[in-house]
Amino acid sequence: MLLPMDIRFTLSAVAHLPVYLWPWVWWQLFAIKRWCRVNNRKVLWQADEHGKVWVTYVSDDEKDLTAWFHQQNKIYRPHWYAIYNESGEMHLSAIHYWMGRIMECGERFMHRVVSQAVRTLPAIEDSS
């Protein structure tokens, strides 16, 4: 059972535990709450069937900008569409886009092949 940090001893938080484990769980929550207050963090916790409280998630430190940068990288910006769509072909599917590119290259390739194949050959001397 995953619960946010709340030091109030509510029955919904420990309903899956036997009654004799409740004081032990409350004592662990009291220590975790003290740590949260000192470090200015929030946690998610869960208690297993033996009364052991596990911290499953610790919030990001507000003074650390690394987490903020990761969040900003995940946000889509509308101007990115224009930056990465210089050719105006971003709306095309991959098959349409690449088929056009292959055909352009094919035209250049065929021109080179034809120009090399139609070279002037030396005249054949007929000895008859």
N, CA, C and O atoms as CSV, one atom per row, in Angstrom:
chain,resi,resn,atom,element,x,y,z
A,1,MET,N,N,0.841,-1.165,0.000
A,1,MET,CA,C,0.000,0.000,0.000
A,1,MET,C,C,0.887,1.228,0.000
A,1,MET,O,O,1.674,1.420,0.927
A,2,LEU,N,N,0.775,2.068,-1.028
A,2,LEU,CA,C,1.618,3.234,-1.209
A,2,LEU,C,C,0.885,4.464,-0.708
A,2,LEU,O,O,-0.211,4.769,-1.178
A,3,LEU,N,N,1.476,5.169,0.236
A,3,LEU,CA,C,0.816,6.324,0.832
A,3,LEU,C,C,1.759,7.515,0.881
A,3,LEU,O,O,2.964,7.345,1.063
A,4,PRO,N,N,1.218,8.728,0.719
A,4,PRO,CA,C,2.070,9.910,0.862
A,4,PRO,C,C,2.443,10.112,2.325
A,4,PRO,O,O,1.811,9.557,3.224
A,5,MET,N,N,3.465,10.905,2.545
A,5,MET,CA,C,3.926,11.144,3.905
A,5,MET,C,C,2.885,11.916,4.680
A,5,MET,O,O,2.577,13.063,4.355
A,6,ASP,N,N,2.352,11.294,5.689
A,6,ASP,CA,C,1.374,11.931,6.564
A,6,ASP,C,C,1.580,11.345,7.948
A,6,ASP,O,O,1.341,10.157,8.165
A,7,ILE,N,N,2.023,12.173,8.888
A,7,ILE,CA,C,2.384,11.660,10.206
A,7,ILE,C,C,1.146,11.285,11.021
A,7,ILE,O,O,1.263,10.561,12.009
A,8,ARG,N,N,-0.021,11.757,10.633
A,8,ARG,CA,C,-1.224,11.380,11.374
A,8,ARG,C,C,-1.419,9.873,11.289
A,8,ARG,O,O,-1.328,9.281,10.214
A,9,PHE,N,N,-1.676,9.289,12.387
A,9,PHE,CA,C,-1.850,7.833,12.447
A,9,PHE,C,C,-3.295,7.503,12.102
A,9,PHE,O,O,-4.169,7.523,12.968
A,10,THR,N,N,-3.540,7.201,10.833
A,10,THR,CA,C,-4.893,6.893,10.378
A,10,THR,C,C,-5.029,5.393,10.158
A,10,THR,O,O,-4.066,4.713,9.804
A,11,LEU,N,N,-6.214,4.901,10.370
A,11,LEU,CA,C,-6.447,3.468,10.199
A,11,LEU,C,C,-6.356,3.037,8.743
A,11,LEU,O,O,-6.004,1.893,8.457
A,12,SER,N,N,-6.668,3.939,7.823
A,12,SER,CA,C,-6.591,3.560,6.409
A,12,SER,C,C,-5.144,3.296,5.983
A,12,SER,O,O,-4.907,2.522,5.056
A,13,ALA,N,N,-4.183,3.926,6.648
A,13,ALA,CA,C,-2.781,3.735,6.284
A,13,ALA,C,C,-2.242,2.393,6.753
A,13,ALA,O,O,-1.329,1.842,6.138
A,14,VAL,N,N,-2.801,1.859,7.843
A,14,VAL,CA,C,-2.273,0.618,8.412
A,14,VAL,C,C,-3.350,-0.453,8.539
A,14,VAL,O,O,-3.228,-1.358,9.364
A,15,ALA,N,N,-4.386,-0.358,7.741
A,15,ALA,CA,C,-5.498,-1.308,7.854
A,15,ALA,C,C,-5.073,-2.734,7.503
A,15,ALA,O,O,-5.686,-3.695,7.967
A,16,HIS,N,N,-4.054,-2.871,6.706
A,16,HIS,CA,C,-3.606,-4.211,6.305
A,16,HIS,C,C,-2.654,-4.842,7.331
A,16,HIS,O,O,-2.224,-5.979,7.142
A,17,LEU,N,N,-2.323,-4.138,8.396
A,17,LEU,CA,C,-1.384,-4.640,9.402
A,17,LEU,C,C,-2.109,-5.088,10.663
A,17,LEU,O,O,-3.175,-4.562,10.982
A,18,PRO,N,N,-1.545,-6.051,11.382
A,18,PRO,CA,C,-2.114,-6.415,12.686
A,18,PRO,C,C,-1.960,-5.255,13.674
A,18,PRO,O,O,-1.062,-4.424,13.535
A,19,VAL,N,N,-2.833,-5.213,14.657
A,19,VAL,CA,C,-2.876,-4.096,15.603
A,19,VAL,C,C,-1.576,-3.990,16.406
A,19,VAL,O,O,-1.142,-2.883,16.725
A,20,TYR,N,N,-0.966,-5.097,16.730
A,20,TYR,CA,C,0.226,-5.041,17.571
A,20,TYR,C,C,1.430,-4.425,16.843
A,20,TYR,O,O,2.428,-4.111,17.492
A,21,LEU,N,N,1.368,-4.241,15.515
A,21,LEU,CA,C,2.456,-3.602,14.768
A,21,LEU,C,C,2.271,-2.093,14.616
A,21,LEU,O,O,3.192,-1.406,14.175
A,22,TRP,N,N,1.120,-1.574,14.966
A,22,TRP,CA,C,0.843,-0.162,14.749
A,22,TRP,C,C,1.810,0.762,15.494
A,22,TRP,O,O,2.260,1.741,14.898
A,23,PRO,N,N,2.155,0.510,16.758
A,23,PRO,CA,C,3.116,1.409,17.418
A,23,PRO,C,C,4.492,1.420,16.734
A,23,PRO,O,O,5.136,2.464,16.628
A,24,TRP,N,N,4.924,0.255,16.279
A,24,TRP,CA,C,6.207,0.182,15.579
A,24,TRP,C,C,6.163,0.971,14.276
A,24,TRP,O,O,7.127,1.666,13.953
A,25,VAL,N,N,5.084,0.884,13.528
A,25,VAL,CA,C,4.931,1.648,12.283
A,25,VAL,C,C,4.889,3.140,12.588
A,25,VAL,O,O,5.525,3.937,11.899
A,26,TRP,N,N,4.144,3.515,13.618
A,26,TRP,CA,C,4.044,4.923,13.971
A,26,TRP,C,C,5.418,5.469,14.358
A,26,TRP,O,O,5.751,6.592,13.982
A,27,TRP,N,N,6.217,4.711,15.095
A,27,TRP,CA,C,7.548,5.163,15.495
A,27,TRP,C,C,8.446,5.381,14.264
A,27,TRP,O,O,9.206,6.349,14.221
A,28,GLN,N,N,8.365,4.500,13.278
A,28,GLN,CA,C,9.147,4.666,12.050
A,28,GLN,C,C,8.683,5.897,11.271
A,28,GLN,O,O,9.497,6.638,10.721
A,29,LEU,N,N,7.369,6.103,11.231
A,29,LEU,CA,C,6.840,7.279,10.526
A,29,LEU,C,C,7.266,8.564,11.217
A,29,LEU,O,O,7.519,9.573,10.559
A,30,PHE,N,N,7.345,8.530,12.520
A,30,PHE,CA,C,7.781,9.708,13.261
A,30,PHE,C,C,9.224,10.058,12.870
A,30,PHE,O,O,9.534,11.231,12.666
A,31,ALA,N,N,10.105,9.062,12.765
A,31,ALA,CA,C,11.497,9.299,12.361
A,31,ALA,C,C,11.580,9.799,10.915
A,31,ALA,O,O,12.376,10.686,10.609
A,32,ILE,N,N,10.773,9.239,10.045
A,32,ILE,CA,C,10.774,9.675,8.640
A,32,ILE,C,C,10.278,11.110,8.526
A,32,ILE,O,O,10.823,11.898,7.754
A,33,LYS,N,N,9.244,11.449,9.293
A,33,LYS,CA,C,8.709,12.811,9.272
A,33,LYS,C,C,9.761,13.813,9.754
A,33,LYS,O,O,9.872,14.912,9.211
A,34,ARG,N,N,10.524,13.434,10.765
A,34,ARG,CA,C,11.583,14.303,11.265
A,34,ARG,C,C,12.639,14.523,10.172
A,34,ARG,O,O,13.106,15.647,9.987
A,35,TRP,N,N,13.020,13.460,9.447
A,35,TRP,CA,C,13.971,13.590,8.356
A,35,TRP,C,C,13.427,14.505,7.257
A,35,TRP,O,O,14.166,15.314,6.694
A,36,CYS,N,N,12.133,14.373,6.955
A,36,CYS,CA,C,11.514,15.217,5.923
A,36,CYS,C,C,11.541,16.687,6.330
A,36,CYS,O,O,11.784,17.563,5.499
A,37,ARG,N,N,11.298,16.948,7.577
A,37,ARG,CA,C,11.299,18.325,8.060
A,37,ARG,C,C,12.698,18.929,7.992
A,37,ARG,O,O,12.853,20.087,7.602
A,38,VAL,N,N,13.716,18.160,8.366
A,38,VAL,CA,C,15.093,18.649,8.350
A,38,VAL,C,C,15.571,18.896,6.919
A,38,VAL,O,O,16.214,19.911,6.651
A,39,ASN,N,N,15.266,17.984,6.004
A,39,ASN,CA,C,15.759,18.075,4.626
A,39,ASN,C,C,14.809,18.789,3.680
A,39,ASN,O,O,15.131,18.967,2.505
A,40,ASN,N,N,13.649,19.200,4.164
A,40,ASN,CA,C,12.652,19.902,3.342
A,40,ASN,C,C,12.298,19.081,2.098
A,40,ASN,O,O,12.304,19.601,0.981
A,41,ARG,N,N,11.995,17.821,2.297
A,41,ARG,CA,C,11.612,16.922,1.221
A,41,ARG,C,C,10.303,16.242,1.576
A,41,ARG,O,O,9.890,16.238,2.736
A,42,LYS,N,N,9.650,15.664,0.570
A,42,LYS,CA,C,8.445,14.863,0.780
A,42,LYS,C,C,8.745,13.450,0.315
A,42,LYS,O,O,9.589,13.236,-0.556
A,43,VAL,N,N,8.048,12.489,0.901
A,43,VAL,CA,C,8.294,11.095,0.542
A,43,VAL,C,C,6.973,10.361,0.346
A,43,VAL,O,O,5.930,10.776,0.850
A,44,LEU,N,N,7.044,9.273,-0.390
A,44,LEU,CA,C,5.970,8.289,-0.439
A,44,LEU,C,C,6.476,7.066,0.307
A,44,LEU,O,O,7.641,6.690,0.174
A,45,TRP,N,N,5.615,6.453,1.081
A,45,TRP,CA,C,6.046,5.314,1.880
A,45,TRP,C,C,5.035,4.206,1.793
A,45,TRP,O,O,3.886,4.410,1.400
A,46,GLN,N,N,5.480,3.030,2.168
A,46,GLN,CA,C,4.582,1.876,2.251
A,46,GLN,C,C,5.054,0.996,3.400
A,46,GLN,O,O,6.240,0.962,3.730
A,47,ALA,N,N,4.129,0.303,3.986
A,47,ALA,CA,C,4.441,-0.604,5.090
A,47,ALA,C,C,4.149,-2.028,4.629
A,47,ALA,O,O,3.075,-2.310,4.099
A,48,ASP,N,N,5.118,-2.925,4.837
A,48,ASP,CA,C,4.908,-4.308,4.438
A,48,ASP,C,C,4.157,-5.066,5.535
A,48,ASP,O,O,3.812,-4.488,6.566
A,49,GLU,N,N,3.910,-6.336,5.317
A,49,GLU,CA,C,3.080,-7.116,6.239
A,49,GLU,C,C,3.766,-7.384,7.578
A,49,GLU,O,O,3.119,-7.847,8.518
A,50,HIS,N,N,5.082,-7.095,7.680
A,50,HIS,CA,C,5.805,-7.293,8.931
A,50,HIS,C,C,5.968,-6.004,9.719
A,50,HIS,O,O,6.604,-6.004,10.772
A,51,GLY,N,N,5.401,-4.898,9.226
A,51,GLY,CA,C,5.478,-3.630,9.933
A,51,GLY,C,C,6.662,-2.768,9.557
A,51,GLY,O,O,6.847,-1.704,10.147
A,52,LYS,N,N,7.464,-3.181,8.608
A,52,LYS,CA,C,8.610,-2.393,8.164
A,52,LYS,C,C,8.129,-1.327,7.192
A,52,LYS,O,O,7.435,-1.636,6.223
A,53,VAL,N,N,8.492,-0.081,7.444
A,53,VAL,CA,C,8.100,1.035,6.593
A,53,VAL,C,C,9.221,1.275,5.587
A,53,VAL,O,O,10.383,1.444,5.958
A,54,TRP,N,N,8.855,1.286,4.317
A,54,TRP,CA,C,9.811,1.510,3.237
A,54,TRP,C,C,9.498,2.842,2.571
A,54,TRP,O,O,8.341,3.140,2.274
A,55,VAL,N,N,10.517,3.626,2.344
A,55,VAL,CA,C,10.367,4.867,1.579
A,55,VAL,C,C,10.564,4.505,0.116
A,55,VAL,O,O,11.644,4.070,-0.283
A,56,THR,N,N,9.518,4.687,-0.681
A,56,THR,CA,C,9.584,4.288,-2.091
A,56,THR,C,C,9.938,5.440,-3.020
A,56,THR,O,O,10.414,5.215,-4.133
A,57,TYR,N,N,9.713,6.656,-2.580
A,57,TYR,CA,C,9.997,7.809,-3.436
A,57,TYR,C,C,10.335,9.004,-2.568
A,57,TYR,O,O,9.655,9.272,-1.577
A,58,VAL,N,N,11.380,9.718,-2.938
A,58,VAL,CA,C,11.769,10.953,-2.260
A,58,VAL,C,C,11.661,12.076,-3.286
A,58,VAL,O,O,12.152,11.944,-4.407
A,59,SER,N,N,11.026,13.168,-2.912
A,59,SER,CA,C,10.850,14.275,-3.857
A,59,SER,C,C,12.196,14.916,-4.184
A,59,SER,O,O,13.180,14.739,-3.467
A,60,ASP,N,N,12.212,15.654,-5.269
A,60,ASP,CA,C,13.436,16.319,-5.701
A,60,ASP,C,C,13.772,17.472,-4.763
A,60,ASP,O,O,12.895,18.103,-4.172
A,61,ASP,N,N,15.052,17.719,-4.651
A,61,ASP,CA,C,15.509,18.849,-3.856
A,61,ASP,C,C,15.214,20.128,-4.629
A,61,ASP,O,O,15.555,20.230,-5.807
A,62,GLU,N,N,14.591,21.093,-3.988
A,62,GLU,CA,C,14.211,22.322,-4.683
A,62,GLU,C,C,15.424,23.162,-5.068
A,62,GLU,O,O,15.341,23.990,-5.976
A,63,LYS,N,N,16.544,22.958,-4.389
A,63,LYS,CA,C,17.749,23.727,-4.693
A,63,LYS,C,C,18.553,23.106,-5.832
A,63,LYS,O,O,19.432,23.762,-6.390
A,64,ASP,N,N,18.271,21.864,-6.183
A,64,ASP,CA,C,18.995,21.168,-7.241
A,64,ASP,C,C,18.296,21.422,-8.570
A,64,ASP,O,O,17.122,21.087,-8.725
A,65,LEU,N,N,18.999,22.004,-9.518
A,65,LEU,CA,C,18.393,22.346,-10.801
A,65,LEU,C,C,18.385,21.182,-11.787
A,65,LEU,O,O,17.752,21.277,-12.838
A,66,THR,N,N,19.063,20.105,-11.475
A,66,THR,CA,C,19.118,18.968,-12.397
A,66,THR,C,C,17.732,18.402,-12.680
A,66,THR,O,O,17.393,18.127,-13.831
A,67,ALA,N,N,16.930,18.228,-11.631
A,67,ALA,CA,C,15.581,17.707,-11.827
A,67,ALA,C,C,14.737,18.672,-12.653
A,67,ALA,O,O,13.938,18.238,-13.483
A,68,TRP,N,N,14.905,19.968,-12.437
A,68,TRP,CA,C,14.153,20.962,-13.205
A,68,TRP,C,C,14.528,20.902,-14.681
A,68,TRP,O,O,13.657,20.997,-15.546
A,69,PHE,N,N,15.819,20.744,-14.974
A,69,PHE,CA,C,16.254,20.645,-16.366
A,69,PHE,C,C,15.676,19.407,-17.037
A,69,PHE,O,O,15.278,19.469,-18.200
A,70,HIS,N,N,15.623,18.293,-16.332
A,70,HIS,CA,C,15.036,17.080,-16.907
A,70,HIS,C,C,13.551,17.281,-17.196
A,70,HIS,O,O,13.053,16.808,-18.218
A,71,GLN,N,N,12.844,17.969,-16.318
A,71,GLN,CA,C,11.427,18.240,-16.570
A,71,GLN,C,C,11.256,19.145,-17.783
A,71,GLN,O,O,10.351,18.929,-18.589
A,72,GLN,N,N,12.101,20.144,-17.924
A,72,GLN,CA,C,11.989,21.068,-19.042
A,72,GLN,C,C,12.296,20.380,-20.370
A,72,GLN,O,O,11.722,20.738,-21.399
A,73,ASN,N,N,13.195,19.396,-20.358
A,73,ASN,CA,C,13.510,18.678,-21.594
A,73,ASN,C,C,12.342,17.848,-22.084
A,73,ASN,O,O,12.236,17.596,-23.284
A,74,LYS,N,N,11.468,17.418,-21.202
A,74,LYS,CA,C,10.336,16.580,-21.593
A,74,LYS,C,C,9.155,17.386,-22.123
A,74,LYS,O,O,8.250,16.820,-22.735
A,75,ILE,N,N,9.152,18.694,-21.899
A,75,ILE,CA,C,8.039,19.535,-22.336
A,75,ILE,C,C,8.219,19.875,-23.811
A,75,ILE,O,O,9.300,20.290,-24.229
A,76,TYR,N,N,7.152,19.698,-24.606
A,76,TYR,CA,C,7.209,20.014,-26.034
A,76,TYR,C,C,7.016,21.507,-26.222
A,76,TYR,O,O,6.119,22.099,-25.621
A,77,ARG,N,N,7.832,22.107,-27.033
A,77,ARG,CA,C,7.729,23.535,-27.335
A,77,ARG,C,C,7.185,23.705,-28.760
A,77,ARG,O,O,7.662,23.041,-29.680
A,78,PRO,N,N,6.201,24.580,-28.953
A,78,PRO,CA,C,5.611,24.738,-30.290
A,78,PRO,C,C,6.604,25.221,-31.345
A,78,PRO,O,O,6.465,24.860,-32.514
A,79,HIS,N,N,7.588,26.012,-30.978
A,79,HIS,CA,C,8.518,26.529,-31.987
A,79,HIS,C,C,9.469,25.452,-32.499
A,79,HIS,O,O,10.137,25.674,-33.508
A,80,TRP,N,N,9.556,24.301,-31.846
A,80,TRP,CA,C,10.423,23.239,-32.328
A,80,TRP,C,C,9.958,22.712,-33.679
A,80,TRP,O,O,10.779,22.284,-34.490
A,81,TYR,N,N,8.639,22.738,-33.935
A,81,TYR,CA,C,8.127,22.242,-35.200
A,81,TYR,C,C,8.724,23.040,-36.350
A,81,TYR,O,O,9.146,22.466,-37.354
A,82,ALA,N,N,8.762,24.359,-36.206
A,82,ALA,CA,C,9.308,25.199,-37.271
A,82,ALA,C,C,10.819,25.026,-37.394
A,82,ALA,O,O,11.357,25.094,-38.499
A,83,ILE,N,N,11.497,24.809,-36.299
A,83,ILE,CA,C,12.949,24.640,-36.348
A,83,ILE,C,C,13.325,23.381,-37.117
A,83,ILE,O,O,14.239,23.406,-37.941
A,84,TYR,N,N,12.635,22.295,-36.857
A,84,TYR,CA,C,12.995,21.022,-37.469
A,84,TYR,C,C,12.220,20.733,-38.755
A,84,TYR,O,O,12.294,19.621,-39.278
A,85,ASN,N,N,11.492,21.699,-39.263
A,85,ASN,CA,C,10.695,21.491,-40.462
A,85,ASN,C,C,11.071,22.511,-41.527
A,85,ASN,O,O,10.198,23.165,-42.097
A,86,GLU,N,N,12.365,22.652,-41.799
A,86,GLU,CA,C,12.810,23.642,-42.776
A,86,GLU,C,C,12.296,23.330,-44.176
A,86,GLU,O,O,11.955,24.241,-44.931
A,87,SER,N,N,12.240,22.071,-44.520
A,87,SER,CA,C,11.809,21.700,-45.867
A,87,SER,C,C,10.296,21.718,-46.024
A,87,SER,O,O,9.790,21.666,-47.145
A,88,GLY,N,N,9.568,21.789,-44.912
A,88,GLY,CA,C,8.119,21.766,-44.977
A,88,GLY,C,C,7.551,20.384,-45.208
A,88,GLY,O,O,6.378,20.249,-45.557
A,89,GLU,N,N,8.364,19.350,-45.019
A,89,GLU,CA,C,7.931,17.985,-45.301
A,89,GLU,C,C,7.734,17.148,-44.050
A,89,GLU,O,O,7.646,15.923,-44.138
A,90,MET,N,N,7.663,17.780,-42.892
A,90,MET,CA,C,7.543,17.020,-41.658
A,90,MET,C,C,6.200,16.301,-41.565
A,90,MET,O,O,6.083,15.291,-40.871
A,91,HIS,N,N,5.202,16.812,-42.252
A,91,HIS,CA,C,3.885,16.181,-42.191
A,91,HIS,C,C,3.822,14.895,-43.020
A,91,HIS,O,O,2.873,14.123,-42.882
A,92,LEU,N,N,4.812,14.654,-43.871
A,92,LEU,CA,C,4.808,13.461,-44.713
A,92,LEU,C,C,5.199,12.232,-43.902
A,92,LEU,O,O,5.973,12.317,-42.948
A,93,SER,N,N,4.660,11.111,-44.290
A,93,SER,CA,C,5.068,9.875,-43.640
A,93,SER,C,C,6.473,9.509,-44.114
A,93,SER,O,O,6.970,10.065,-45.093
A,94,ALA,N,N,7.098,8.585,-43.423
A,94,ALA,CA,C,8.480,8.225,-43.735
A,94,ALA,C,C,8.605,7.659,-45.145
A,94,ALA,O,O,9.579,7.945,-45.841
A,95,ILE,N,N,7.641,6.867,-45.568
A,95,ILE,CA,C,7.743,6.257,-46.898
A,95,ILE,C,C,7.664,7.318,-47.994
A,95,ILE,O,O,8.376,7.233,-48.994
A,96,HIS,N,N,6.803,8.313,-47.809
A,96,HIS,CA,C,6.714,9.385,-48.808
A,96,HIS,C,C,7.978,10.231,-48.817
A,96,HIS,O,O,8.483,10.602,-49.877
A,97,TYR,N,N,8.480,10.531,-47.632
A,97,TYR,CA,C,9.683,11.366,-47.539
A,97,TYR,C,C,10.882,10.673,-48.177
A,97,TYR,O,O,11.564,11.254,-49.020
A,98,TRP,N,N,11.137,9.424,-47.772
A,98,TRP,CA,C,12.329,8.749,-48.263
A,98,TRP,C,C,12.206,8.335,-49.717
A,98,TRP,O,O,13.217,8.261,-50.415
A,99,MET,N,N,11.006,8.066,-50.196
A,99,MET,CA,C,10.860,7.711,-51.608
A,99,MET,C,C,11.256,8.896,-52.488
A,99,MET,O,O,11.897,8.720,-53.525
A,100,GLY,N,N,10.873,10.094,-52.072
A,100,GLY,CA,C,11.300,11.281,-52.826
A,100,GLY,C,C,12.804,11.447,-52.818
A,100,GLY,O,O,13.402,11.781,-53.841
A,101,ARG,N,N,13.423,11.213,-51.660
A,101,ARG,CA,C,14.882,11.343,-51.571
A,101,ARG,C,C,15.579,10.280,-52.423
A,101,ARG,O,O,16.576,10.576,-53.081
A,102,ILE,N,N,15.074,9.063,-52.419
A,102,ILE,CA,C,15.684,7.991,-53.206
A,102,ILE,C,C,15.543,8.285,-54.690
A,102,ILE,O,O,16.462,8.027,-55.468
A,103,MET,N,N,14.405,8.817,-55.081
A,103,MET,CA,C,14.218,9.125,-56.495
A,103,MET,C,C,15.146,10.250,-56.938
A,103,MET,O,O,15.646,10.224,-58.063
A,104,GLU,N,N,15.385,11.232,-56.081
A,104,GLU,CA,C,16.332,12.285,-56.423
A,104,GLU,C,C,17.730,11.712,-56.611
A,104,GLU,O,O,18.422,12.040,-57.575
A,105,CYS,N,N,18.136,10.855,-55.684
A,105,CYS,CA,C,19.461,10.233,-55.792
A,105,CYS,C,C,19.518,9.310,-57.001
A,105,CYS,O,O,20.550,9.211,-57.665
A,106,GLY,N,N,18.419,8.641,-57.284
A,106,GLY,CA,C,18.380,7.742,-58.432
A,106,GLY,C,C,18.589,8.474,-59.730
A,106,GLY,O,O,19.245,7.954,-60.633
A,107,GLU,N,N,18.047,9.671,-59.848
A,107,GLU,CA,C,18.222,10.455,-61.067
A,107,GLU,C,C,19.700,10.800,-61.257
A,107,GLU,O,O,20.220,10.698,-62.368
A,108,ARG,N,N,20.370,11.202,-60.194
A,108,ARG,CA,C,21.792,11.519,-60.278
A,108,ARG,C,C,22.611,10.260,-60.590
A,108,ARG,O,O,23.557,10.306,-61.376
A,109,PHE,N,N,22.245,9.165,-59.980
A,109,PHE,CA,C,22.965,7.912,-60.192
A,109,PHE,C,C,22.827,7.455,-61.640
A,109,PHE,O,O,23.811,7.063,-62.268
A,110,MET,N,N,21.607,7.506,-62.168
A,110,MET,CA,C,21.381,7.055,-63.552
A,110,MET,C,C,22.124,7.943,-64.536
A,110,MET,O,O,22.632,7.451,-65.543
A,111,HIS,N,N,22.197,9.243,-64.267
A,111,HIS,CA,C,22.919,10.149,-65.155
A,111,HIS,C,C,24.399,9.765,-65.199
A,111,HIS,O,O,25.007,9.762,-66.269
A,112,ARG,N,N,24.982,9.442,-64.038
A,112,ARG,CA,C,26.383,9.054,-63.977
A,112,ARG,C,C,26.615,7.737,-64.705
A,112,ARG,O,O,27.605,7.591,-65.422
A,113,VAL,N,N,25.712,6.779,-64.530
A,113,VAL,CA,C,25.876,5.480,-65.189
A,113,VAL,C,C,25.805,5.631,-66.693
A,113,VAL,O,O,26.620,5.069,-67.425
A,114,VAL,N,N,24.829,6.392,-67.146
A,114,VAL,CA,C,24.664,6.572,-68.590
A,114,VAL,C,C,25.843,7.327,-69.170
A,114,VAL,O,O,26.328,6.977,-70.246
A,115,SER,N,N,26.312,8.348,-68.484
A,115,SER,CA,C,27.427,9.135,-69.028
A,115,SER,C,C,28.711,8.305,-69.092
A,115,SER,O,O,29.534,8.514,-69.984
A,116,GLN,N,N,28.890,7.373,-68.164
A,116,GLN,CA,C,30.087,6.539,-68.201
A,116,GLN,C,C,29.944,5.417,-69.236
A,116,GLN,O,O,30.943,5.002,-69.824
A,117,ALA,N,N,28.757,4.932,-69.465
A,117,ALA,CA,C,28.559,3.816,-70.407
A,117,ALA,C,C,28.635,4.280,-71.846
A,117,ALA,O,O,28.973,3.482,-72.720
A,118,VAL,N,N,28.341,5.514,-72.124
A,118,VAL,CA,C,28.279,5.999,-73.499
A,118,VAL,C,C,29.571,6.752,-73.834
A,118,VAL,O,O,29.546,7.741,-74.566
A,119,ARG,N,N,30.668,6.291,-73.310
A,119,ARG,CA,C,31.949,6.900,-73.666
A,119,ARG,C,C,32.310,6.544,-75.109
A,119,ARG,O,O,31.887,5.520,-75.645
A,120,THR,N,N,33.078,7.397,-75.695
A,120,THR,CA,C,33.508,7.094,-77.065
A,120,THR,C,C,34.529,5.967,-77.011
A,120,THR,O,O,35.476,6.000,-76.224
A,121,LEU,N,N,34.322,4.988,-77.846
A,121,LEU,CA,C,35.223,3.838,-77.909
A,121,LEU,C,C,36.124,3.981,-79.117
A,121,LEU,O,O,35.753,4.609,-80.109
A,122,PRO,N,N,37.285,3.409,-79.035
A,122,PRO,CA,C,38.164,3.485,-80.214
A,122,PRO,C,C,37.567,2.724,-81.406
A,122,PRO,O,O,36.896,1.706,-81.235
A,123,ALA,N,N,37.808,3.205,-82.538
A,123,ALA,CA,C,37.258,2.565,-83.738
A,123,ALA,C,C,37.865,1.195,-83.914
A,123,ALA,O,O,39.044,0.981,-83.633
A,124,ILE,N,N,37.053,0.273,-84.381
A,124,ILE,CA,C,37.521,-1.089,-84.613
A,124,ILE,C,C,38.116,-1.143,-86.011
A,124,ILE,O,O,37.469,-0.780,-86.994
A,125,GLU,N,N,39.338,-1.594,-86.080
A,125,GLU,CA,C,39.965,-1.706,-87.385
A,125,GLU,C,C,39.546,-3.012,-88.061
A,125,GLU,O,O,39.766,-4.109,-87.549
A,126,ASP,N,N,38.954,-2.847,-89.195
A,126,ASP,CA,C,38.479,-4.027,-89.926
A,126,ASP,C,C,39.587,-4.481,-90.867
A,126,ASP,O,O,39.978,-3.739,-91.769
A,127,SER,N,N,40.081,-5.663,-90.669
A,127,SER,CA,C,41.211,-6.155,-91.475
A,127,SER,C,C,40.740,-6.985,-92.695
A,127,SER,O,O,41.564,-7.609,-93.363
A,128,SER,N,N,39.480,-6.996,-92.975
A,128,SER,CA,C,39.044,-7.813,-94.093
A,128,SER,C,C,39.229,-7.138,-95.422
A,128,SER,O,O,38.902,-7.715,-96.458
